[in-house]
Amino acid sequence: MPRTDSPLIHPTALIGPEVRLADDVRVGPYAILEGPVSIGTGCVIGPHAHLLGRLTLGRDNIIGTGCVLGAEPQHLGYKGEDTETIIGDGNTFREHVTVHRGMPGTAGTIIGNNNLFMVNTHVAHDCRVGNHCAFANGAVIGGHSVVQDRALLSGNTCVHQFCRVGRMALLSGTSSVSQDLPPFWIAQGGVNIVHGVNIIGMRRAGIPAHEIQAVRRAFRTIHLQGLTISFAVARVEAESGDLPAVRELIDFIRSAKRGICSGLDRNNVSRDSDDQLPLPKAA
């Protein structure tokens, strides 16, 4: 049982007998930790946070004021079963973030490393969040969603349950998706509306310029040439399928079970995320 008289644990915090804390974990005023909760070294639990087991936190996580991690899934089929939330290292959960544990028969809700969850964001039951993702204020993802590495969900965005957001994809503010958003794509304005390619994000991640250009050509082949998705993807594969970024894009689209976001804002599509970079002609 953790030492409730530790100078790192505020005397008003309530810590249950099943909780396991690393020696240097700091727990703020009126925080409640209950059930089988395991918290790694370097973590800071803010005031009024509520952590419920079965919950595992890695090292160096920051839990802000009023966060609720590991609460029951918001699902009518949940009957109090013992399910799990697993969170990696170096994540920041700002004020009033909520993360719900999984449903029975699943691996639980799993969050990777070095993610930023801003105020009032929500991760539903059985979601998978990768590494280095950012959720801006009010971003929410439904149950069983997958958000891959370095994705960015801007303010007040929504991801429908069972959808995937690909690596380095970007949802602009107030956008929503009810289909899969492929890697590197930008969704902006309305539901399932694609806008271009996240060039800035790709550059920051160190993706070579020739791969970025190939992904831009792929976007235009898929969305601007009036082809069916399957035919357009086959053409992209023939032209540049040997490039890693394009290969990732092709594999993601072909594995989509809900289809991919394909609505188009034709007035803005040529802007991508960088007006200064000229678009090469397709081969």
C-alpha positions in Angstrom: 0.0 0.0 0.0 1.4 3.5 -0.9 2.5 5.7 2.0 -0.2 8.3 2.5 2.1 10.3 4.8 4.6 10.9 2.1 5.5 14.6 1.5 4.8 13.9 -2.2 1.1 12.9 -1.5 -1.2 15.6 -0.4 -3.1 14.7 2.8 -6.5 15.2 1.2 -5.8 12.6 -1.5 -7.6 9.3 -1.3 -5.6 6.3 -2.3 -7.0 2.7 -2.2 -5.2 -0.3 -0.9 -4.7 -1.8 -4.4 -2.9 1.2 -5.8 0.8 0.9 -6.5 2.9 4.0 -6.8 6.6 4.5 -7.7 8.4 6.2 -4.8 8.6 9.6 -6.6 5.0 9.9 -7.8 3.4 13.2 -6.8 -0.3 13.2 -6.0 -2.2 16.5 -5.6 -5.1 17.7 -3.4 -8.3 15.8 -3.5 -7.1 13.3 -6.1 -8.8 9.8 -5.9 -6.9 6.7 -6.9 -8.9 3.4 -6.5 -8.7 -0.2 -7.7 -5.7 -1.9 -9.2 -3.9 1.2 -10.4 -0.1 1.1 -11.1 1.8 4.3 -11.7 5.4 4.5 -12.8 8.2 6.8 -11.8 8.1 10.5 -12.5 4.4 10.8 -12.8 2.5 13.8 -11.4 -1.2 13.5 -10.5 -3.0 16.9 -10.4 -5.8 18.1 -8.0 -9.2 16.4 -8.2 -8.0 13.8 -10.7 -9.7 10.4 -10.5 -7.8 7.3 -11.6 -9.6 4.0 -11.6 -8.2 0.5 -12.1 -7.5 -1.7 -13.8 -5.1 1.1 -15.0 -1.4 1.0 -15.8 0.6 4.3 -16.3 4.2 4.2 -17.4 6.7 6.8 -16.4 6.8 10.6 -16.6 3.1 11.2 -17.3 1.4 14.4 -16.3 -2.2 14.1 -15.2 -3.9 17.5 -15.0 -6.7 18.9 -12.8 -9.9 17.0 -12.9 -8.8 14.2 -15.3 -10.6 10.9 -15.2 -8.6 8.0 -16.4 -9.8 4.4 -16.5 -13.5 5.0 -15.9 -16.2 2.6 -17.1 -16.9 2.5 -20.8 -20.0 4.5 -22.0 -21.6 1.4 -23.5 -24.9 -0.2 -22.6 -23.4 -3.6 -22.9 -20.9 -3.0 -20.1 -21.9 -4.8 -16.8 -19.0 -4.1 -14.5 -16.5 -6.5 -15.9 -12.8 -6.3 -15.1 -11.3 -4.5 -18.1 -8.2 -2.4 -18.6 -6.5 0.9 -19.6 -2.8 0.9 -20.5 -0.9 4.2 -20.9 2.7 4.5 -21.9 5.4 7.1 -21.0 5.7 10.8 -21.3 2.1 11.7 -22.0 0.4 15.0 -20.9 -3.3 15.0 -20.0 -4.5 18.6 -19.4 -7.5 19.6 -17.5 -10.6 17.4 -17.5 -9.4 14.8 -20.0 -11.3 11.5 -19.9 -10.0 8.1 -21.0 -12.3 5.1 -20.6 -11.3 1.5 -20.1 -12.1 -1.3 -22.6 -15.0 -3.6 -23.0 -15.0 -7.3 -22.0 -13.1 -9.6 -24.4 -10.8 -6.9 -25.7 -7.2 -5.8 -25.0 -8.5 -2.7 -23.4 -7.9 1.0 -24.2 -4.2 1.5 -25.1 -2.3 4.9 -25.4 1.3 5.0 -26.4 4.1 7.5 -25.6 4.6 11.3 -25.7 1.1 12.3 -26.6 -0.6 15.6 -25.7 -4.2 15.6 -24.7 -5.4 19.2 -24.3 -8.4 20.4 -22.2 -11.7 18.4 -22.4 -10.4 15.8 -24.9 -11.9 12.2 -24.7 -10.6 8.8 -25.6 -13.4 6.2 -25.6 -13.3 2.5 -24.7 -11.0 0.2 -26.7 -9.3 3.0 -28.6 -5.6 2.8 -29.7 -3.6 6.0 -29.7 0.0 5.8 -31.0 2.9 8.0 -30.2 3.5 11.8 -30.5 -0.1 12.6 -31.3 -1.8 15.8 -30.3 -5.5 16.3 -29.4 -6.5 19.9 -29.2 -9.2 21.2 -26.9 -12.5 19.3 -27.3 -11.2 16.6 -29.7 -13.0 13.3 -29.1 -12.7 9.8 -30.6 -15.4 7.1 -30.4 -15.0 3.5 -29.2 -12.5 1.2 -31.0 -11.0 4.1 -33.0 -7.3 4.0 -34.0 -5.2 7.1 -34.1 -1.7 6.4 -35.5 1.6 8.1 -34.7 2.0 11.9 -35.1 -1.7 12.5 -36.0 -3.1 15.9 -35.1 -6.7 16.4 -34.1 -7.5 20.1 -33.9 -10.1 21.7 -31.6 -13.6 20.3 -31.4 -12.9 17.5 -33.9 -14.7 14.1 -33.9 -13.7 10.6 -35.0 -16.6 8.1 -35.3 -16.3 4.8 -33.6 -14.3 2.1 -35.4 -12.6 4.6 -37.6 -8.8 5.0 -38.2 -6.8 8.2 -38.4 -3.6 7.5 -40.3 0.0 8.5 -39.4 0.6 12.2 -39.6 -3.0 12.8 -40.7 -4.6 16.1 -39.6 -8.2 17.0 -38.7 -8.7 20.8 -38.9 -10.8 22.5 -36.3 -14.5 21.3 -36.1 -14.0 18.6 -38.8 -15.5 15.1 -38.3 -14.8 11.8 -39.9 -17.0 8.7 -40.1 -14.6 6.9 -42.5 -10.9 6.2 -42.3 -8.6 9.2 -42.9 -5.5 8.0 -44.7 -1.9 8.8 -43.6 -0.7 12.3 -44.4 -4.2 13.5 -45.5 -5.8 16.7 -44.2 -9.6 16.7 -43.3 -11.1 20.1 -43.2 -14.6 21.5 -43.2 -17.6 19.3 -42.6 -17.8 15.5 -42.5 -15.3 13.3 -44.4 -14.1 16.3 -46.5 -10.4 16.0 -47.5 -8.4 19.1 -48.3 -4.8 18.1 -49.2 -1.6 16.7 -47.8 0.0 17.5 -44.4 3.3 18.7 -46.0 4.5 20.6 -43.0 4.0 17.6 -40.7 5.8 15.3 -43.2 8.7 17.7 -43.4 9.0 17.9 -39.6 9.1 14.1 -39.4 12.0 14.0 -41.8 10.2 12.4 -44.8 12.3 13.0 -47.9 11.1 15.6 -50.4 10.6 13.2 -53.2 8.3 11.0 -51.1 6.3 14.1 -50.1 5.9 15.0 -53.8 4.8 11.4 -54.6 2.2 11.5 -51.8 0.8 14.8 -53.3 0.6 13.2 -56.7 -1.2 10.3 -55.1 -3.7 12.6 -53.5 -4.6 14.2 -56.8 -4.8 10.9 -58.6 -7.2 9.5 -56.0 -9.4 12.6 -55.6 -9.2 14.7 -58.7 -9.1 12.4 -61.7 -12.6 11.0 -61.5 -11.3 7.4 -61.0 -12.7 4.7 -58.7 -10.7 4.4 -55.5 -9.5 0.9 -56.4 -8.4 2.0 -59.9 -6.7 5.1 -58.6 -4.8 3.2 -56.0 -3.6 0.7 -58.6 -2.3 3.6 -60.7 -0.6 5.2 -57.7 1.0 1.8 -56.9 2.3 1.4 -60.5 3.8 4.9 -60.5 5.4 5.1 -57.1 4.4 2.2 -54.9 8.1 1.4 -54.1 8.4 4.6 -52.0 7.8 3.9 -48.3 5.3 6.7 -47.7 3.3 5.8 -50.7 3.4 2.1 -49.8 2.1 3.0 -46.4 -0.7 5.1 -47.9 -1.7 2.3 -50.3 -1.7 -0.4 -47.6 -3.9 1.8 -45.3 -6.5 2.5 -48.0 -6.7 -1.2 -49.1 -7.2 -2.3 -45.4 -10.0 0.3 -44.8 -13.2 -1.5 -43.7 -15.3 1.7 -43.6 -14.0 3.2 -46.8 -11.9 6.4 -46.8 -12.8 10.0 -46.5 -13.4 11.2 -50.0 -15.5 14.3 -50.0 -13.6 17.2 -51.6 -13.4 20.9 -51.1 -12.4 21.7 -54.7 -12.0 25.4 -54.0 -9.1 24.8 -51.6 -7.6 21.4 -52.5 -4.6 22.9 -54.3 -3.4 24.7 -51.2 -2.5 21.5 -49.3 -0.8 22.9 -46.2 1.9 24.9 -47.9 1.1 27.4 -50.7 4.7 28.0 -51.3 5.6 24.5 -52.6 4.8 24.1 -56.3 2.9 21.0 -57.2 4.8 18.8 -59.8 2.8 17.3 -62.6 1.9 13.7 -62.4 4.0 11.4 -64.5 
